[in-house]
Amino acid sequence: MENSQNIYKGIGRYIPVYLILLALSGLQIFLAYSKLDRNRLLAAFLAVAIFSAALAVMYFMHMIDERRSFFWSLIPATIFVLLMMNMIWSDSFRLLHMRPF
């Protein structure tokens, strides 16, 4: 007898996720051609992109199978990396004109 948890261990587990990601890409194309103002369009694109990225990380990078403590430890590390990237952007703008502010 087959265990009910082993049903979605193969490629069948990723096909619904792939179809959802495909639908989200179609939603982005639909939003691009809609007549929304700039702020609402940006908010909609960001929401769809965050959801798509979360699905890709959870399933295609196998984070769904990891322990929750490991998953939650990645959030502060990601925030730290983004903050450190923010520190060097001002220097890159300075180097664009090759002079200090």
C-alpha positions, 0 to 999 in steps of 0.5 A, a space after each residue: 500500500 502506498 502512503 498518501 504523503 508519497 503521492 506528490 513526491 514526483 513531478 506531479 507536485 510541481 505541475 500545479 505550481 508551474 501552472 500558477 506561475 504561468 497564470 501569474 505571468 499572464 496576469 502581469 501581461 494583462 495588468 501591463 495593458 490595463 489602463 491603471 494609474 502608475 501607483 496602482 500598477 506598481 503596487 499590483 506588479 509588486 504584489 504579483 512579483 512577491 507572490 511569484 517569488 515566494 512560490 518559486 523559492 518554496 517549491 523550486 528551491 525546496 524550502 517547503 521541505 526544510 525545517 521552519 526554524 531554518 526558513 525563518 532564519 533566512 528572513 533576517 539574513 535577507 533583510 541584512 543583505 538588502 540593507 547593506 546593498 542600500 548602503 552602497 547605492 549612494 556611492 554608486 551614484 557618486 561614482 556616476 559623476 566621479 565627484 563627491 556630493 
